Amino acid sequence: MNRVAVEAERRSDTFRPPTLQTLPAAVAANVARVRARTRSTIMAVVKADGYGHGAVPVARAAVAAGAEWLGTTSIAEALALRAAGLTVPILTWLHPAGIDADEASAAGIDVAVSSVDELAALVARAGTAVRIHLNMDTGMARGGCPRGQWDELVDLALLGRRDGKVHVAGVMGHLPLADQADPEANASAVAAMRDAVRTVRAAGLGTPPAHLGATAGALTDPATHFDMVRVGAGLVGIDPSGTVEMHGASRLTAPVVHTAAAPAGTPVGYGGTYVTDRATHLSVLPVGYADGIPRECSPQAGVEIGGRRFPVAGRISMDQIVIDTGSASFPAGTVATVFGPEGGATPSIHDWARWAGTIPHTIVSGIGPRVRRSIA
Ligand SMILES: *Cc1c(COP(=O)(O)O)cnc(C)c1O
């Protein structure tokens, strides 16, 4: 390294840039928490870059902790997992019509099929027996084959199998209401799923594993477990049903880059929406809404510095936020925790979701590319 690089390295030691740290031990603990509630196979869903935590580190931690399958939205995401050396079965479930399923097949990736047209296109193009999961719309109207066309889909799968083009490796649905943690709310989807499974078996397509529930179903409603549960949010510390405490699996830190004393009556940030009510200190953190800090935040929003919670002062800018630290004056380089699993003064992703009027999924999956990634 030349001197300039060495100097930059040294400086970056002092001023640790904004960093999102993934905590694999928390992912493992979350898998264990799911395992304690179901005997079904666990699929670790790592779409959207592992809900912002890094698809590969989350997948590795989940598999090491006992998840038997991986799930992603696209084939490209699944291929990246294969490239990283993950060898467990992978299912993908959202494809434009006319995908090259042979590429998936060659990499040992299963694909969900959600309509008769999709399956017809797949069968027409397949060179080898593609492993498919027949996907029924169990009440969400977001993809999935309508119940009224299920028989036709199953018949086509039979023909495809006869011609050596497909192997039916699974039957799936998705729960629209599992976050209510109410078995009643899931009952019609569970009934639809049973129906889907019955038709597949009756057609002579064997007994492929059936899967319906995601995190909330896995944690709260055994009737939704079938042979496998698909757990995404739960891996990174989110129980959408709000009934089970999971382990936060990431920590976002940012260094103080600037600190100044400010007299009482100082308006802070765009629009001067926050005015200091006493002599205080203001510290700037180099993260803003371009980095995923939600701009729509209530005045309760805050961060941890030096073991205490301090409020975000004024509007969140594109690249920075200002923190009102009162009588405390933190030198540049002091590391603030924007969110983390610690509790106490450290806000959680659930706190940020509440402050922003959203769900924690959007907080973790929205952290921008400027933020460095690290793995604990
Ligand atoms: C995202 C997703 C899941 C995982 O849901 P979580 O609530 O995050 O556990 C499961 N199945 C499908 C089809 C999904 O799209």
The ligand as an SDF file (V2000), in Angstrom:
LIG
                    3D

 15 15  0  0  0  0  0  0  0  0999 V2000
  -41.3910  -13.5320    1.1630 C   0  0  0  0  0  0  0  0  0  0  0  0
  -42.0500  -14.8250    1.0630 C   0  0  0  0  0  0  0  0  0  0  0  0
  -41.9810  -15.7260    2.1260 C   0  0  0  0  0  0  0  0  0  0  0  0
  -41.3490  -15.3750    3.4540 C   0  0  0  0  0  0  0  0  0  0  0  0
  -42.2600  -14.5780    4.1740 O   0  0  0  0  0  0  0  0  0  0  0  0
  -41.8780  -14.0170    5.6240 P   0  0  0  0  0  0  0  0  0  0  0  0
  -43.1330  -13.4820    6.1760 O   0  0  0  0  0  0  0  0  0  0  0  0
  -40.8550  -12.9510    5.3690 O   0  0  0  0  0  0  0  0  0  0  0  0
  -41.3240  -15.1410    6.3830 O   0  0  0  0  0  0  0  0  0  0  0  0
  -42.5350  -16.9780    1.9490 C   0  0  0  0  0  0  0  0  0  0  0  0
  -43.1500  -17.3140    0.7840 N   0  0  0  0  0  0  0  0  0  0  0  0
  -43.2390  -16.4650   -0.2490 C   0  0  0  0  0  0  0  0  0  0  0  0
  -43.9200  -16.9080   -1.4950 C   0  0  0  0  0  0  0  0  0  0  0  0
  -42.7090  -15.1810   -0.1510 C   0  0  0  0  0  0  0  0  0  0  0  0
  -42.8130  -14.3350   -1.1720 O   0  0  0  0  0  0  0  0  0  0  0  0
  1  2  1  0
  2  3  1  0
  2 14  2  0
  3  4  1  0
  3 10  2  0
  4  5  1  0
  5  6  1  0
  6  7  2  0
  6  8  1  0
  6  9  1  0
 10 11  1  0
 11 12  2  0
 12 13  1  0
 12 14  1  0
 14 15  1  0
M  END
$$$$
